[in-house]
């Protein structure tokens, strides 16, 4: 498989007054990828079999109009395209966009602990396009739908190690989305428990506010001995959800329940000037239970990355080249009507073996890319990568 991945990621959540994140005038933006492009092609025996292209944009922010009272918004756009190179195939193009708006209330229990509740309501649209090919003929079907959704969140900001610049942000949230197609209504619901890290930046610490220039900063960001964390340094999560369809005649499709959890880790260190080593790990488990089957997945992936900045002064040193090695293992188990058919996949090298209804596949991966790291404060940067 060959592919391209591009991501622009915010490694912080921002507040203009770090005495308390929920004071008047503060803006808090959530951590995570705000722009994601992922494209790949699968080649079997020298022949391209399919191509997958995924794009997504996610933007979230809360502005506090007065102490502990804020307005919140979240916008999400996704586009998925699956193309198959065959005379008998189905191509799929799925697009969805939805905007949520709502209110956030915070309660300061003590200087080091703030609790908050958030409620968002949203509306949007979804479009599906299906291209069917059969014996040289092509049939195209287009579908459109209206969407509405709701987010409810309870969370906290906990000061880490009595340092007002860093906060732990545990949350528990519930999301439901309904998509109204011509003959059916798709209903999705999910409960998510997770924890992230928040950095609070005052105007004096931000380069474009304080008058300092990020390109002229001499804070030895890329010098030997400097360590840093990615936005995913601490992001454990557990989720429970369901997905089902309600048809116009009142009948219901089989309901699928999902549950799972995982943790992401990412930390880097500069052993030499302009050269860094980054270790990242992703551990994931999920169970999908339907009316007649149960699917279970387990995945463990490790990433070792090396990046090298341009050894130049000023803004040019923010450019870097990267190389990475991916290694890991995953397993899946399928249960049908109390009969078990187990498939185990170990992603270390390409091989397949079968024994007693168990197949194994071993893979490894390496990759290269380029990136740009833009400092917006001494402790925070925004970066984008193509790889």
N, C-alpha and C positions, 0 to 999 in steps of 0.2 A: 504494500500500500504506500502510495506517495501522497503528500498533502502539504497544505500551507495553513499556518495558524497566525492570526494577527490579533493582538489584544491591547487595549489601552486601559490601564487599571489605576484607580485611585487607592493609594496605600494609607489613607487617613480618613478620619471624620473631623470636620473643622468647626471650631467655635471661636468667636472673636474675643470673648471674655472667659478666661479659664478659672475664674473664681468659682463659678458654677456653670455647667454646660447649658442649663435651662434659664439663664437670666435674659432679660430683655435685650434684643439686638443680636443675639447669637444665631448662627446658622450651622446646623449639623447635617452633614452629608454622610450617607452610609458608605461603608467600605465595600469593595468588590469590583468586578469588571463592569465598566460602563460601555465598552464597545468590544464586541467579540465577533471575529470572522474565522470560520473553520471550514476548509475545503479539502477534500481527499478523493482519490481515485483508486479503485481496486483493480489490479492486473493479475490474471490467472493464466499461467502458461503463455505469457507474452500477449494476451488478449485483454483489452480493457472491458470489464464486465459492468461496472457501475461507477457513478460519480455522486458524491454527497457534498452539498454546500449549505452551511448553516451561518446565519447572521443574527445578532441580537444586540439590543441597546437597552440599558437599564439605568435610570436616573432617579434618585430619591433625595429629598431634602426636607428639613423642618426649620422654619423661621419663627422665633419667639417674639410676638408682638408686644408682650409684657412678661414680667417674671413668671415663669412656670406655665404660660399659656402660649401655644404655638399653632401655626397652620402648617400642614404637611402635604406633600405631593409625591407621587410616584408614577413614572411613565415607563412602560415596557413595550418594546417592539421585537418581534421575532419573525424570521423567514427561514424556512427549511425547504430544500429542493433535493429530491432523490431521482436520479436519471439512470435507467438501465439500458444497456446496449444489446438489444435482442429483438428479433422479429416478433416475439410474443412477450410483451412486457407492459407494465404500468408505471408511468412516471407521475410523481406527486410534487405539487408545489403548495405549501401551506404558509399563510401569512396571518399575523395577528398583531393588533396594537390596542392598548388599553391605558387610560389615564385615570389615576386615583387621586382624590382630594379629600382632606379630612382635618381633624383636630387632635392636638396632643396636650395632655395635662400632666404636669409634673408635681411631685410632692417631695420637698427636701426634708428628710428625716434628721439628718445631721450633715456637717460639711463634707464628710467622706462618702455619703450614701444618698442617692436621689432615686425615687421610684417614679415611674411614669406609665400612663395608659394612652393608647393611640387608636383611633377609629378612622378608617378610610373607606369611601365608596367610590366605585369606578365604572366607567362605561367605555366601550370600544367596538371594534369590528373584526371579523375573521373572514378570510377568503381561502377556499380550497380549489385547486385545479388538478384534474385527473386526465392523463393522456393514455389511452389504451391502444396498443398496437396488436393486430392479429391478421396474418396472411396478407401483409402489404397494406392493410386498411388502418386508418387512424381515427379514433373517436375522442373528442375533447369535451369534457364536462366541467362546468364552472359552478361553484356553490358560494354563496355569501351568507353571513350570519351576524346577528347583533349579540354583543357580549355585555354582561354586567358582573361586577364582582365586589367583594368586601374583604377588608383586612382588619383584624382586631389583634392588638399587641399589648402585652404587659412586659415591662422591662425595668432595668435598673442601671445606673451609672455608679460604679464603685471605684474610689480612688485606689490606685495600685501603689503600695509601698510609701504612702504619705506623699506621693509626688503628684501635684495637681495637674501636670501635663499629660498623664496617662490614666486611662480609665478602663476597667473591665465592664463590658456591656452584655450581660446575660439577658435573653429574651425568650418569651413563649408567645407564639402567634398562631392565629387561625385564619385561613384564607379559603374562600369559596368562589368559584367562577361558574357562571351558566352561559352556554353558547347556544343560541336559538337558531337552528337550521330549519329548512322548509318542513321536513317530516319528523324531526326529532329534536330533543333538547339534551345537550351533553352537560353533565353536572360533575364538577371536579371540586373536591374539598381536601384540605391538608392542614395538619397541625405540626408546627416546627418548633423545636427547642434547640437553641444554639447560644454560643458565646463568641463575642468578637472583642477586639482591642480598639479603643478610641484615643486619638491624639488631639489635645486641645491647643489651638494656635491663637495667640493674641495678635493684634495688628502689628505690634512691635517686633514680633518674631517672623512675620511674613515679609519677604523681600520686596514685593511690589507695593506693600503698604508702608513699610518703614523707610523707603527710599533707597535701600541697598539693592544691588544688582546681583542676581543669581550667577551671572556669567563672571562677575568679578569676585565672587565669594572665595575666601581663602581658609576654609574650615577643614581642609584635609579630608574631604569626603572619600576620596579614592586612594588614600595613602595606606601603607602597610600598618597593620594593627587595628584598623577600623572594622567593626562588625555591624551588621544591620539585620533587620527582620523584614520579611515580606508581609503583605496584608493578611496572608493566611497562616501566620505564625501560630495563632490560637483561634481555631474555628471548629470546635467539636459541635456536632449536631445530631439530633434524633428527629425523625419525622414519621407521622401516621397520616394516611390519607385514603381516599376512595375515588373511583371514576366509574360512571355508569351513564346510560342513555335512557331517556324517556321518550317514547314514540307518540305521534299525534293521535293514534287510536287508543292511547291510555296504557298500552303494554310497556313493560320494562325489560331492558336487556339485562343480562347477567351482570351483577355488580362485582367489581374488582377492588379488593382492599390492598393497600400498600403500606409497608412499614420498613424502617431501616434507620441507619445511622452511620456516622463516620467522623473522621478527624483529618484535618490538613495541617501540615507543619512546613515551615520554610524559614531558613536562616542562612546568612552568608557571612563570609569573612575575607578580608584582604590580606593574604600573607605577603604580597609584594605590592609595590606601587602600581596602580591601574589594573591589577589582576586580582580577581575574586573567585572563590569557590563557594557554590551554593548547594546546600542539601535540602531536598524537599521530599515529603512523603504524603501519601494519600491512602487511607484505610477506609473501606466502604463495605457495607452489608445491606442487603435489601431482600424483602420477601413480598411477592405478589400472589395473592390468594383469590381465585375465582370460584365459580360455582362447581366446576368439575376438575379443576387443576390448581396446583400450587407450584410456583416457580421461586427458586431461591438463588441469589447471587452473592458471592463474596469476592472482594478484590483488594489486593495490596500492591501498591506501586511505589517505587522509589526512583527519584530523579537526582542525578549528580550533574551539576552545570558548572561550566567555567566561562567567565566573561573577561574580556580584555578591552579597556578603554583606549581611545587614542591618546598617546602620551604628549598632549599639547596643552597650552594654557587657554583659559577662558572657556567659552561655551562648547568648543570643539571636543573637549575631553568628556563631554556627556554622551557622545556616540560610543557604542561598544559592539564588538562581535561576540557571539556566544556559540558554545557547543554543549550538547547535553547527551547523557546516556540514560535510558529508561529501562528498568528491569522490574519484574514483578510477577505475581501469580493471581489467578482468579479461578473460581469454581462455580458451577451452576448445577442445580438439581431440579428435575421436573417430576412431579407426582400427578398421575392421572387416575382418577377413580380408585384410589388406594393402591395403585400399581406404580412402582418407582422405576424411572429411567434416569440414571444419573450420568451427567456429562461433566468431567473435570477438565478445566483448561488451565495449563501452567504456561504463562507468557514469558518464556526464557529463550527458546530457539524454535525454529520451524520444524515440526515433526508431528506426526499423528500416529497414535497406537491405539488399538482397540482390544479390550479384554473384559468379558463379563459385562457388556453393555456400558462400559466406561471408555470414553475417548479422551486423549490428552493431546494438547497442542502447546508447543513451547516456542516463544517468540522473544526477541530482544529488539531494541530500537535505539538508533542514534540520530542526531539531527544538528543542524546549524542554522544560524540566523543573525539578524542585526537588531539593535535596539537603541533607544534614546532615553536618557534619564534627565528629567528637568526638575531641579531643586526649587521648591517654593518656600521652604524654610530650612533652617539648619538641621532639623530632625525629620523632615518629610520631603518626599519627592513623588512626582508623577512620572510613570514610565510607559512606553509602548514598545511592542516587539513584533517582528515578522519572522516566522520560523517554519 
